[in-house]
Amino acid sequence: MSDTRRRVKVYTLNEDRQWDDRGTGHVSSTYVEELKGMSLLVRAESDGSLLLESKINPNTAYQKQQDTLIVWSEAENYDLALSFQEKAGCDEIWEKICQVQGKDPSVEVTQDLIDESEEERFEEMPETSHLIDLPTCELNKLEEIADLVTSVLSSPIRREKLALALENEGYIKKLLQLFQACENLENTEGLHHLYEIIRGILFLNKATLFEVMFSDECIMDVVGCLEYDPALAQPKRHREFLTKTAKFKEVIPITDSELRQKIHQTYRVQYIQDIILPTPSVFEENFLSTLTSFIFFNKVEIVSMLQEDEKFLSEVFAQLTDEATDDDKRRELVNFFKEFCAFSQTLQPQNRDAFFKTLAKLGILPALEIVMGMDDLQVRSAATDIFSYLVEFSPSMVREFVMQEAQQSDDDILLINVVIEQMICDTDPELGGAVQLMGLLRTLIDPENMLATTNKTEKSEFLNFFYNHCMHVLTAPLLTNTSEDKCEKDFFLKHYRYSWSFVCTPSHSHSHSTPSSSISQDNIVGSNKNNTICPDNYQTAQLLALILELLTFCVEHHTYHIKNYIMNKDLLRRVLVLMNSKHTFLALCALRFMRRIIGLKDEFYNRYITKGNLFEPVINALLDNGTRYNLLNSAVIELFEFIRVEDIKSLTAHIVENFYKALESIEYVQTFKGLKTKYEQEKDRQNQKLNSNRFRRDAKALEEDEEMWFNEDEEEEGKVVVAPAEKSKPEDDFPDNYEKFMETKKAKESEDKENLPKRTSPGGFKFTFSHSASAANGTNSKSVVAQTLPATSNGSSSKTTNLATSVTATKGSLVGLVDYPDDEEEDEEEETSPRKRPRLGS
C-alpha cells in the first residue's frame, strides 16, 4: 500500500513554460548527510536510479495544488513539481515539509513569495498586517474592490496576501452572486467592474482559487463576468457558445463521472485561456503559468484514465472497424481518436511510449488502414492526423506493421500504398494533404531513424520491402505522364480512381526533340520534331514535383536500391521529359533530381547518363531559355560548373565531344570554355602517358625481337607454304609472333607522323625510313617492304589460310611491294582495328 501511496511523477518547468516529465518513482523524506538536512528523494520505479534529491530548505516556498501536487522553485528559473498518484501520499509528504519549516499542514503555501524589490517594504510592514482587508461584498463597493485587485498585481507579496484573503472568506462565490444581480438589473457599470475583478483574480495565478472558480458551480458565472469587457461595445456571448453551440459528444458512453467532469472542466478552462482572455503582454506572461499547469495536468489525468479503461478503448476500436457502423458514427469515432492523440502530446516520452503501445496492441494501424481508404474527406483528414502522430512518435512501429502485413496481403491494400494513393488522389488544388503525407512517407523511408541491431537490420529489410511493393505505386503518375502509351495511362486512371485526369496537352512553346542515343547539332536548339507528352495541368505538375522531391531524397539516402530502380526503369530519361514543362518549378525539380545524381560522382550513374545521352534535354532547356537570367538558367549553369570544378572526366568528355559547338557561344560565364580546357588537358595527359609507356621499353630488346623474326623468316625461304593444320607446332606459332611484332610496329608508326605510310595509288603504299641514308651509302640494312595476310575464315577448321610472305633483304636498295587481290580490304581492317590503333580519350 505504501508503494502506491508514495508513487509520484517528477516534473520540471522548461524555458517554454511547459512541464517536462522526468520519470516515475517513489518518494521518501530522509536526512541526507551531504546536504546536511532533511531532503526529498525520488527513486525510479524501473531501475531504482535517483530521479530527485532536493533538500527541504526552510526558506523555500512550497505550494500544494489540486490535493495531489506539490510545486516549488529551487532556483530563479528552475521549478519542480511532484504529482502523486494518491492524495494520502501527497498529504504525508506535505506534513514532512511543513514540519521542517515549522508550518501548519493546513496551509496551501509554506512561505510568502518575496522578490528583492519588495524585501525592504515587507520588513517595514506592521506584523499585524498579515492579510489584506477586503471591502464588504456589495454592489456599491465593486469599484473599490476592482481598484484593490488591480493595484496588487504588481506586487508578489500583496498578490499572495489578497489570494489568501479571497480564499479564507469565500469571497469569490459572493462576487459571483453580485454578478447575477447586476445582470438581472442590467447594471452595466457593475458588470464592467466585475470583469476587472475576475480578470485580476485569474492573474493572481493561484491554483486554490482556480479550483473554486472552475468548479461546476462557478465556472459559467466566471465566463459570464468575462463577457463584459469595458473595451467592447457589446458583450460577447461565450456562455451561449459553451452551452448551445459546443456539444459534448460521447462516441461511447463514459461511465466514470469523475472523468466526465474532468473533460468538461478542461475544455472550458482551455476556452477561457485561448478565447476569452486577451493575449498577455510581456509583463503579464507569467501571470497565467499556473493556469497553463492546471490545463496540462488535467490533460495528463484524462489520457491516463482513458488509457487504463481498456474496456472503453476496445469498444471504440470495435465500432470503428465494424462495417455496420454508419458514416456519422465512424466520423465521430475517428475525431475522438484524433483528439485523444492530440492530448497525448502533453505526455512525456516515457508515457507516450506506453500510450502508443496500448493503441498498437488494440489495433490502431489496421483500423487506420480501413478509414484512410474511405470516401469521406473529413474521416480521411482526421485519420491522416492520427497517422502523423504515430509516425512522428515511432516510425519503426509503423514499418514493422507494414512489413508483417505484406506477408498476408496484396500490394494494393498495404497501408503505405493506401497512404501513397491518398497523396496522389488529393483533390485539394493546393495539395495540402498530399504535402503532409509526403512528409510522413519521407520520415518512414529515412534511414537515419532506422534501427540496426546485431540480429537484424531494419534499413535493409524495410527498403527491400518498399522498393519491391511500394515504389511502383509512387512512380506510377510520373511514368504515366512521361509516356505516350495511352493504354498504360487508361489503366492507371482506372486503377487509382482519379478525380482528375493526368492527360494533358503538349506545350507547343516549349517542345523539344525526344531524347535519343544520338544527337545532331540541328536538333539541339529547340527542335519541335517529336513532342513528348508533358503535364501542363497545374495540379498534376504540383503532384509530380512532390514525387520528384521524394525520389531526390531517395537518391541522397538509399544508394544501391534507388540506383537499381533508376537503371532498370530508365527513370532519369523519363524525369527529364519534364524539362519541357511550361511550369518552371517542375522543370527545376527534374533538374534537381539529375543534379543530385551527378553530385554522387558515381561512375555507374555517369555511364548511364552518357550512354543515354541524357544531357540533351538539359541543354535544350538552357538554349530555349535564351538570354533570360532566371533560376532555370542559373541552375543549369551550376550543374555544368559542378562537373568542371569536380573534374568528372567521363561527363566532361561527353559534353565537349557532343555539345560544345552548341555551347561555345555562351560567354557570360567561363564554365563551358573551362570544360573544353579540362577536356584538352586530359587528352594531352593521355597522349603523354601513351608515349612514355611506349618508349619506356628497352630499345635493345626491340632490336633483338626484330632480329629473331628475320632469322626465322630466312630459314623459311624456299619452303612450300602449307595450311596451318599441316604445319608443325613451331610453325603454328609463327602467325602469332608475327602479329605481336606487327602490333608493336603499327603502334609506333601510327604515332610517328614522319614515318606514317602515305597511299600513292590503289593497292600501294610509299614508305620512308629513318635509316634510308645508310642504305644509300651502301651499308648493310634490312628493309621491311610489306607483309600481308589474306582474310581468314572464322568458321570451320577445314578451311585453310594461305600465308603469303614477300620479304627481301638486299644491300643498298628498296624493293617494291608485292600486291595481292585482297590487300586493300585487309589494310582497311588493320586501320580500323581497335587492337592496332587504340583511340585516345575513349
LUMDRENKE-162170 format. One line per field, with one value per residue (C-alpha): x, y, z; residue number from 1. Coordinates in steps of 0.001 Angstrom, whole numbers. Layout:
BEGIN
east = X;...
north = Y;...
up = Z;...
num = NUM;...
//
This chain:
BEGIN
east = 0;2838;4345;1133;685;4240;4184;4891;5862;8667;8197;10450;9345;11289;12144;8895;6939;5949;6265;8785;8277;11496;10158;8004;9218;8643;9234;10604;11808;15045;18113;20943;24390;25857;23070;23028;19294;16004;15549;13045;14325;12620;13943;12814;10474;12106;15736;15971;18068;17841;15399;15367;17391;16173;16874;13799;15020;13405;13010;11674;8007;6230;2721;134;-2238;-5251;-4703;-2103;526;3446;5232;8312;11259;14875;16461;15353;14404;14125;10635;9861;6621;5681;2426;1144;-948;-2922;-3984;-2844;753;671;-650;2047;4945;3285;3264;7014;7741;5613;7266;10749;9571;7500;4233;704;-61;-3446;-1796;-1536;1710;4514;6211;5261;6768;9142;11178;14187;12372;9766;12027;12591;8940;7945;10264;8789;5221;3496;3469;-283;-938;-815;-3868;-5444;-8734;-11334;-14267;-17674;-19065;-21809;-22842;-21735;-18267;-17489;-15374;-13316;-12828;-11754;-9179;-7796;-7433;-5781;-3345;-1878;-884;2483;3493;4137;3668;348;-865;-224;-1990;-5002;-5234;-5272;-7949;-10151;-9801;-10417;-13558;-15227;-15209;-15362;-18775;-20099;-18766;-20478;-23780;-23333;-22748;-26149;-27760;-26030;-27052;-30660;-30607;-28690;-26150;-23545;-21121;-21154;-20646;-17593;-16133;-16758;-14882;-11824;-12165;-12454;-9689;-7451;-8185;-7145;-3876;-3205;-2087;-3271;-4291;-6509;-8556;-8760;-10283;-13100;-13579;-13506;-15848;-19113;-20954;-18989;-17325;-20234;-20647;-16882;-17275;-20260;-18207;-15535;-18134;-18428;-15131;-15375;-13430;-16258;-19420;-21458;-20735;-19572;-21811;-19350;-21878;-24247;-21456;-20405;-23926;-25611;-23064;-20337;-21772;-20113;-20227;-19760;-18838;-19002;-20814;-18341;-19489;-16829;-18413;-15055;-13639;-16675;-16344;-12590;-13204;-15847;-13671;-10591;-12482;-13973;-10724;-8907;-11605;-11076;-7324;-7372;-10513;-11708;-8554;-6597;-3065;-899;1700;5406;4838;1840;3120;3996;721;-1087;1641;-435;-3437;-1272;-142;-3752;-4749;-1629;-2160;-5859;-4969;-2427;-5069;-7673;-5304;-4241;-7828;-8879;-5791;-6423;-10026;-9280;-12937;-13811;-10995;-11738;-15332;-14206;-11932;-14601;-17104;-14505;-13689;-17211;-18653;-22130;-21121;-22756;-20667;-21631;-20738;-17416;-16595;-17186;-15016;-12123;-12396;-12343;-9078;-7645;-8438;-7137;-3799;-3589;-3987;-1236;1233;1174;2743;6492;8355;8104;4351;3765;5594;3134;212;1031;1904;-1577;-3114;-943;-1972;-5638;-5156;-4873;-2901;-5297;-8145;-6379;-5841;-9604;-10651;-7917;-9376;-12887;-14537;-15434;-12956;-13290;-12643;-9570;-8242;-8638;-7121;-4124;-3611;-3678;-1241;1086;1110;2067;4802;6234;6387;7560;8266;9775;6434;4695;7439;7249;3472;3576;6332;4317;1215;2977;3277;-516;-1960;-1803;230;-2903;-4201;-915;-1048;1832;266;-3025;-1109;572;-2790;-4270;-1333;-1835;-5620;-5681;-8418;-7209;-5998;-3008;-2383;-2225;-2975;-504;2281;1551;1520;4718;6421;5220;6480;9873;10054;9212;11886;14561;17470;18533;15726;16020;17355;20344;20872;23147;20318;18629;18969;15734;17155;17889;14670;12372;13996;13825;10136;9500;11187;9520;5987;5514;7886;5889;2811;4747;6266;3132;1950;5454;5855;2317;2758;6052;4775;2930;1310;-2385;-3238;-876;-2454;-6005;-5099;-3532;-6554;-8933;-6825;-6439;-9884;-8523;-10763;-8909;-7133;-3403;-3749;-2745;-1865;1775;3305;3980;6076;8476;8521;11754;13005;12640;15915;17708;21000;22480;22157;22799;23528;20265;18007;19876;18408;14756;13579;9861;10018;8799;6575;6655;3589;4333;1947;593;-2188;-1054;-2352;-665;2580;2424;1924;4839;7012;6188;7020;10312;11174;10701;12744;15527;15545;15879;18876;20621;19889;19191;22334;22010;18220;17341;20291;18956;15469;16664;18722;16012;13203;15374;13863;16126;15181;11507;12112;13991;10942;9576;12236;9711;7036;5670;5793;9318;9106;8547;11461;13637;12517;13564;16898;17420;16894;19642;21898;21670;22603;25628;26560;27199;30076;29208;30656;27692;25400;27855;27966;24180;23922;26473;25232;21657;22707;20717;22309;20350;17064;19019;20970;17803;16183;19206;19247;15472;15702;17759;19255;16826;18700;16471;16555;16451;19449;21434;20570;21709;24942;25588;25182;27904;30076;29964;31166;34009;35099;34922;36665;34327;36282;33740;30997;33387;34487;30883;29716;32632;32561;28785;27593;30457;29565;26115;27511;30662;28700;27802;30478;28840;30259;33530;32011;31909;35302;36606;35151;36851;40165;39779;38999;42070;44337;43146;43652;47233;47895;46688;48925;51965;51194;50914;54206;56040;54726;55927;59456;59944;60568;64245;65294;67755;65024;63022;66004;66527;62889;63234;66463;64905;61939;64155;66282;63224;61992;65239;65030;61580;62719;62335;59929;56408;53716;51300;47974;48015;46640;49666;52331;54426;53906;56708;55187;51774;53190;54577;51466;51004;54587;54313;51099;52572;55563;53413;51210;54310;55393;51940;51632;54950;54013;50607;52245;55286;53935;57119;57223;53478;52836;51114;48866;50005;47745;45185;46970;50315;51994;55001;57333;60192;62602;64886;67816;67451;70548;72686;71173;72179;75752;75957;75794;74017;70447;67260;64159;60732;58652;55329;53672;50063;47666;44610;41286;40926;37711;36383;34222;35374;38861;38704;39281;42950;44639;47311;50128;51862;55090;57352;60461;63670;66936;69217;72149;71527;68204;64431;62188;58609;55560;54086;50306;47636;43969;42767;45393;43195;40463;42939;44578;41196;40684;44048;43346;40024;41002;40974;43821;46061;45179;43937;41638;42751;40342;37989
north = 0;2371;1892;3086;5961;7238;6780;10095;11684;14272;17338;20318;23533;24203;27501;27415;27247;23658;20828;18097;14640;13411;9967;7944;6682;6519;9485;9497;12121;11365;13044;13346;13810;15517;18113;18402;18379;16619;16021;14698;11640;10072;6774;5475;2510;963;705;2391;5279;8636;10951;13718;14718;18032;19467;20883;24449;26362;29479;27795;28404;25081;25097;22353;22261;20129;17801;15729;18287;19899;22677;24722;26632;25753;28477;31545;29528;26010;24948;21437;19527;16177;14688;11996;9036;9251;12180;10371;10254;13952;14811;12694;14433;17834;17263;16457;19689;21760;20058;21095;24669;24892;25465;24255;21463;23077;25925;25707;27760;27426;30784;34179;34810;37756;39443;41640;44897;44146;42952;46361;47348;43947;44341;47767;46467;46092;42480;42587;43197;39512;39733;42427;43721;43250;45661;44207;42397;44830;46460;49922;48576;46971;49901;49826;46064;46402;49080;46899;43822;45818;47532;44338;42735;44500;43197;39476;39831;41636;39135;36348;38203;39005;35393;34177;36717;35727;32053;32363;34452;32532;35869;34545;32939;36183;38127;35734;36271;40004;39240;37553;40559;43054;41088;40938;44685;45337;47256;47770;49708;46985;44316;46181;46321;42584;41929;43723;41892;38360;39002;40276;37226;34966;36901;36156;32796;30699;27057;27072;29959;28218;25150;27327;29382;26377;24177;23138;25514;28637;28334;29544;32672;33307;33078;35428;38050;37875;38644;42269;43728;47553;47882;46219;47994;44827;41879;38618;35550;32978;31175;30739;29156;26811;25649;25591;25552;23408;19937;17209;14048;10692;8275;5566;6377;7337;5806;7372;10612;11983;11546;13271;16214;16496;16566;19312;21370;21089;22172;25220;26322;25916;28076;30782;30782;30656;32626;34849;36189;38675;37763;38657;41380;40802;41882;39571;36417;34699;35635;32647;29983;28184;28217;26530;23962;23399;22524;20425;18204;17850;16517;14106;12813;12412;10446;8231;7474;6652;4562;2476;1814;-933;-1910;1594;1683;-1841;-845;2233;141;-2482;92;1908;-1192;-2627;-2457;-1971;1338;4238;7060;9700;7426;6469;10132;10824;7849;8991;12560;11172;9349;12456;14459;11621;11600;15401;15201;12587;15221;16620;13352;12952;10296;7521;7998;8470;5228;3373;5262;4360;788;497;1822;-507;-3503;-2593;-2360;1317;679;-1849;491;3426;1321;945;4531;6152;4429;5788;8391;10751;13645;14543;10961;10707;14016;13009;9580;11294;13398;10273;8537;11557;11265;7590;8157;11104;9106;5717;5229;1820;639;1589;-20;-3249;-3382;-2871;-5481;-8069;-7048;-7606;-11326;-11683;-9007;-7860;-4780;-2752;-2746;-2262;689;2553;2091;3410;6462;6932;6634;9283;11543;11008;11439;14606;16841;19993;22426;23310;19637;20421;16824;15465;17621;16305;12681;13166;14345;11229;8963;10662;10010;6332;5816;7877;5559;7991;6822;3118;755;-1533;-4437;-7471;-9782;-7716;-4500;-2583;-448;-3280;-5165;-2181;-707;-4094;-4198;-614;-965;-4332;-3474;311;2130;1276;2918;6077;6469;5499;9116;10121;7256;7752;11449;10973;8165;8275;4908;5700;2165;2446;5775;4452;1525;3869;6161;3251;1534;4566;6144;9563;12533;14432;13440;13238;13538;16999;18907;19275;22694;23982;26867;24569;21455;19659;16561;13324;12296;9687;7872;10220;13932;16278;19977;20684;19260;20675;24127;23737;21412;20590;17455;14987;16410;14395;14397;16747;17750;21274;20909;22884;20340;17494;19450;20038;16336;15371;17938;16249;12821;14135;15647;12238;10500;13067;12235;8547;9298;11006;8348;4954;4256;981;480;3647;3168;-220;1235;4190;1919;-706;1780;4268;6709;9694;9814;9899;12570;14791;14836;17246;19773;20573;21641;25162;25122;26228;24816;21337;21680;22733;19671;17435;19246;18951;15195;14933;17270;15003;12005;13766;15061;11482;11247;7604;6190;3816;6826;8702;5861;5638;9389;9410;6252;7520;10999;12457;15905;16680;17781;19871;21677;22119;23794;26061;27146;27580;29800;32156;35236;35280;35439;33380;30455;27836;29415;29578;26006;24574;26604;25392;21780;22140;24226;21389;18949;21313;22036;18378;17374;14479;13295;10995;13651;16398;14397;13560;17188;18634;15967;16133;19611;22096;23624;24494;25892;27742;30937;31193;33562;35349;32515;30676;27294;25775;27095;25721;22309;22450;23310;20418;18090;19151;18915;15374;14465;15802;13917;10656;11223;11830;8743;6616;7911;7398;3843;3090;4478;3016;-313;-1111;-331;-3228;-5712;-4408;-4931;-8474;-9314;-7900;-9833;-13077;-12646;-12091;-15120;-17314;-15862;-16625;-20264;-20455;-19190;-21703;-23868;-24620;-22702;-25182;-24945;-24438;-27943;-29476;-27346;-28394;-26803;-24209;-23159;-22831;-20107;-18115;-16037;-15152;-13997;-12061;-10366;-9346;-7844;-6033;-4624;-3031;-1680;-373;1428;3133;4060;5470;7997;8779;11308;11424;7663;7217;5447;7513;5815;6725;4528;1782;-1212;520;2450;4711;4210;6344;5022;6834;4576;5167;7358;4451;2352;4913;4829;1132;-59;-3274;-2734;-4672;-3226;-4441;-3839;-5400;-8349;-9072;-11590;-12653;-12576;-15621;-17568;-17648;-20672;-24247;-25586;-27406;-24160;-23272;-19933;-19165;-17147;-15184;-13565;-11390;-10249;-9369;-8444;-6506;-4171;-511;-862;-941;-3459;-2614;-4015;-7283;-6804;-9421;-9073;-8866;-6394;-3293;-4942;-6186;-2761;-1221;-3843;-3007;735;411;-2367;-1136;-3571;-1955;1744;2480;5511;8277;9562;6603
up = 0;877;-2601;-4258;-1845;-2383;-6190;-7936;-11215;-11192;-13413;-14208;-15894;-19100;-20817;-22793;-19531;-20258;-17761;-18686;-17209;-15577;-14704;-12318;-8975;-5228;-2938;595;3062;4900;6315;3784;5282;2187;2087;5872;6191;5567;1846;-659;-2555;-5567;-6923;-10340;-10166;-13243;-12119;-8713;-10038;-8272;-10071;-7463;-4414;-3022;396;2170;2549;5454;3262;106;-728;-1316;-2792;-2551;-5538;-6500;-3484;-5381;-6466;-4617;-6533;-5583;-7042;-6298;-8394;-10318;-13412;-12025;-10923;-9702;-9150;-7628;-8908;-6514;-7538;-4275;-2095;1056;-193;-1030;2450;4084;2278;2762;6527;6425;4529;6921;9893;8663;8031;11234;9404;9911;7344;6659;4709;929;723;3263;2560;1176;-2262;-1934;-4614;-3920;-4698;-2010;807;2449;2342;3683;6671;7424;7382;10744;11899;12347;8643;7617;5334;3196;4473;1767;1358;2038;-992;-2042;-5299;-4254;-3321;-6686;-7909;-4710;-4990;-8638;-7745;-4964;-7155;-9941;-7568;-6062;-9396;-9497;-6043;-5480;-1713;-1998;-4595;-2099;700;-1479;-2609;990;1905;-1052;-189;3550;3295;433;-1399;-4961;-4555;-3080;-6082;-8490;-6672;-7254;-10930;-11206;-9501;-11809;-14882;-13735;-13066;-16309;-14245;-16993;-14789;-12140;-14795;-16127;-12603;-12173;-15431;-13994;-10659;-12093;-14634;-11828;-9677;-12582;-12794;-9127;-10566;-7604;-8073;-4980;-6402;-9793;-8163;-6815;-9976;-12336;-10325;-11984;-9649;-10563;-13988;-16126;-13972;-14291;-18074;-17800;-15936;-18652;-21333;-20160;-21307;-20981;-24232;-26187;-27300;-26913;-24597;-26091;-25889;-24606;-22376;-25283;-27313;-24486;-23667;-27068;-29886;-28310;-27840;-25824;-27897;-26252;-29022;-26395;-23125;-20366;-17125;-14910;-13603;-12434;-15951;-17493;-15093;-15832;-19618;-19287;-16980;-19207;-22318;-20604;-18961;-22292;-23868;-21218;-21787;-25608;-26491;-23667;-22044;-24123;-25148;-22137;-22506;-21859;-18238;-17786;-19496;-16199;-14517;-16046;-15695;-13064;-15403;-18072;-15493;-14424;-18004;-18535;-15510;-16340;-19807;-18366;-15984;-18753;-21003;-18101;-17084;-20657;-21270;-18169;-19231;-21777;-22000;-23247;-25830;-27054;-27692;-29623;-31874;-32407;-33649;-35722;-37775;-37868;-41389;-39908;-38264;-40098;-41565;-38989;-36104;-37679;-38246;-34548;-33541;-35734;-34402;-30856;-31560;-33165;-30009;-27848;-29688;-29502;-25712;-25610;-26803;-23268;-22112;-21917;-23979;-21405;-21025;-24748;-25336;-23110;-24669;-28274;-27356;-25863;-29094;-31193;-29114;-29588;-33399;-34324;-37543;-39138;-38215;-39886;-42997;-43299;-42587;-44739;-47773;-47208;-49410;-46539;-46724;-43020;-41948;-44188;-42904;-39255;-39966;-41612;-38475;-36293;-38637;-38400;-34594;-34891;-37482;-35585;-32371;-33650;-37378;-36530;-35158;-38429;-40547;-38558;-39055;-42842;-43340;-41397;-43322;-46666;-45914;-45761;-48062;-51683;-52550;-53340;-49756;-47914;-45505;-47164;-50607;-49220;-47962;-51370;-53112;-50824;-51662;-55398;-55250;-53126;-54560;-52812;-55529;-53333;-52398;-48669;-47695;-50245;-48810;-45308;-46499;-48486;-45301;-43471;-46274;-46156;-42402;-42958;-45641;-43887;-42959;-40231;-37941;-38773;-36153;-36659;-34265;-34259;-35295;-37986;-39907;-40249;-43054;-45485;-44677;-44999;-48108;-49844;-48941;-50083;-53474;-54150;-53022;-52990;-55333;-58449;-56893;-56049;-59524;-61470;-62052;-63153;-65595;-66886;-67561;-69394;-71610;-74907;-74205;-73916;-72761;-69813;-68894;-69082;-66831;-64308;-64182;-63782;-61133;-58880;-59381;-60139;-59609;-62309;-65457;-65962;-69727;-70873;-74000;-75006;-74554;-78054;-76828;-75006;-77152;-77917;-79600;-77717;-76028;-78085;-78144;-80735;-81368;-84243;-83998;-85828;-83156;-80173;-80479;-79552;-82253;-82215;-84334;-81692;-78975;-75749;-73560;-70670;-67865;-68235;-65651;-62579;-60060;-61923;-62050;-58284;-57631;-59878;-58089;-54765;-56179;-57591;-54207;-52617;-55337;-54907;-51199;-52154;-54405;-51496;-48878;-50483;-52564;-54457;-54058;-55957;-58332;-59448;-59821;-61933;-64208;-64649;-65312;-67247;-64771;-65368;-69055;-68098;-65470;-67924;-70208;-67594;-68632;-71383;-68888;-69042;-65225;-64381;-60841;-62292;-64737;-61795;-59821;-62719;-62954;-59189;-59447;-62092;-60084;-57018;-59166;-60663;-57215;-56087;-58613;-59199;-62442;-62840;-62996;-65238;-67782;-67695;-68430;-71245;-72963;-72812;-73995;-71103;-71215;-74386;-72719;-70194;-72893;-74946;-71939;-71461;-75103;-75247;-72169;-74312;-72690;-69769;-66474;-64199;-61773;-64532;-66249;-63003;-62019;-65366;-65294;-61726;-62864;-65502;-63187;-60646;-63315;-64196;-60603;-59554;-62802;-63627;-66674;-68320;-68251;-69346;-72387;-73298;-73040;-75045;-77764;-78283;-77345;-77362;-80724;-79380;-76123;-77183;-77875;-74150;-72879;-69926;-67791;-68340;-67456;-70936;-72000;-68740;-69604;-73006;-71323;-68873;-71771;-73781;-70723;-70068;-73740;-73680;-70468;-72019;-75072;-72891;-70847;-74003;-75360;-72090;-71844;-75389;-75099;-71665;-73381;-73895;-77459;-77440;-76638;-79603;-81927;-80608;-81320;-84798;-85473;-84211;-86552;-89603;-88730;-88532;-91795;-93655;-92588;-94113;-97564;-100323;-98329;-99514;-97697;-96078;-94353;-90567;-89957;-91759;-90062;-87103;-83707;-84053;-87370;-85721;-83510;-86397;-87272;-83585;-83170;-86354;-85325;-81966;-83725;-86248;-83489;-81949;-85321;-86141;-82789;-83422;-86973;-86025;-83637;-85785;-88265;-90295;-90874;-91464;-94801;-97472;-100008;-103538;-105609;-105082;-103620;-102943;-100102;-100097;-97116;-95879;-93255;-90913;-91937;-95676;-95661;-94565;-97346;-99907;-98597;-99261;-95654;-94883;-93818;-93780;-95352;-94436;-97504;-96691;-95114;-95982;-94554;-96566;-94744;-92544;-92234;-88684;-89332;-89980;-89310;-92624;-94443;-94756;-94528;-97074;-95702;-98465;-97482;-99524;-97702;-99493;-97818;-100153;-99868;-100570;-102377;-101764;-103398;-104446;-102680;-103933;-104254;-103788;-104723;-101099;-99888;-99930;-97890;-95286;-94994;-94165;-91462;-89943;-89968;-88167;-85729;-82145;-81401;-83935;-83339;-79857;-79810;-77490;-74891;-75283
num = 1;2;3;4;5;6;7;8;9;10;11;12;13;14;15;16;17;18;19;20;21;22;23;24;25;26;27;28;29;30;31;32;33;34;35;36;37;38;39;40;41;42;43;44;45;46;47;48;49;50;51;52;53;54;55;56;57;58;59;60;61;62;63;64;65;66;67;68;69;70;71;72;73;74;75;76;77;78;79;80;81;82;83;84;85;86;87;88;89;90;91;92;93;94;95;96;97;98;99;100;101;102;103;104;105;106;107;108;109;110;111;112;113;114;115;116;117;118;119;120;121;122;123;124;125;126;127;128;129;130;131;132;133;134;135;136;137;138;139;140;141;142;143;144;145;146;147;148;149;150;151;152;153;154;155;156;157;158;159;160;161;162;163;164;165;166;167;168;169;170;171;172;173;174;175;176;177;178;179;180;181;182;183;184;185;186;187;188;189;190;191;192;193;194;195;196;197;198;199;200;201;202;203;204;205;206;207;208;209;210;211;212;213;214;215;216;217;218;219;220;221;222;223;224;225;226;227;228;229;230;231;232;233;234;235;236;237;238;239;240;241;242;243;244;245;246;247;248;249;250;251;252;253;254;255;256;257;258;259;260;261;262;263;264;265;266;267;268;269;270;271;272;273;274;275;276;277;278;279;280;281;282;283;284;285;286;287;288;289;290;291;292;293;294;295;296;297;298;299;300;301;302;303;304;305;306;307;308;309;310;311;312;313;314;315;316;317;318;319;320;321;322;323;324;325;326;327;328;329;330;331;332;333;334;335;336;337;338;339;340;341;342;343;344;345;346;347;348;349;350;351;352;353;354;355;356;357;358;359;360;361;362;363;364;365;366;367;368;369;370;371;372;373;374;375;376;377;378;379;380;381;382;383;384;385;386;387;388;389;390;391;392;393;394;395;396;397;398;399;400;401;402;403;404;405;406;407;408;409;410;411;412;413;414;415;416;417;418;419;420;421;422;423;424;425;426;427;428;429;430;431;432;433;434;435;436;437;438;439;440;441;442;443;444;445;446;447;448;449;450;451;452;453;454;455;456;457;458;459;460;461;462;463;464;465;466;467;468;469;470;471;472;473;474;475;476;477;478;479;480;481;482;483;484;485;486;487;488;489;490;491;492;493;494;495;496;497;498;499;500;501;502;503;504;505;506;507;508;509;510;511;512;513;514;515;516;517;518;519;520;521;522;523;524;525;526;527;528;529;530;531;532;533;534;535;536;537;538;539;540;541;542;543;544;545;546;547;548;549;550;551;552;553;554;555;556;557;558;559;560;561;562;563;564;565;566;567;568;569;570;571;572;573;574;575;576;577;578;579;580;581;582;583;584;585;586;587;588;589;590;591;592;593;594;595;596;597;598;599;600;601;602;603;604;605;606;607;608;609;610;611;612;613;614;615;616;617;618;619;620;621;622;623;624;625;626;627;628;629;630;631;632;633;634;635;636;637;638;639;640;641;642;643;644;645;646;647;648;649;650;651;652;653;654;655;656;657;658;659;660;661;662;663;664;665;666;667;668;669;670;671;672;673;674;675;676;677;678;679;680;681;682;683;684;685;686;687;688;689;690;691;692;693;694;695;696;697;698;699;700;701;702;703;704;705;706;707;708;709;710;711;712;713;714;715;716;717;718;719;720;721;722;723;724;725;726;727;728;729;730;731;732;733;734;735;736;737;738;739;740;741;742;743;744;745;746;747;748;749;750;751;752;753;754;755;756;757;758;759;760;761;762;763;764;765;766;767;768;769;770;771;772;773;774;775;776;777;778;779;780;781;782;783;784;785;786;787;788;789;790;791;792;793;794;795;796;797;798;799;800;801;802;803;804;805;806;807;808;809;810;811;812;813;814;815;816;817;818;819;820;821;822;823;824;825;826;827;828;829;830;831;832;833;834;835;836;837;838;839;840;841;842
//
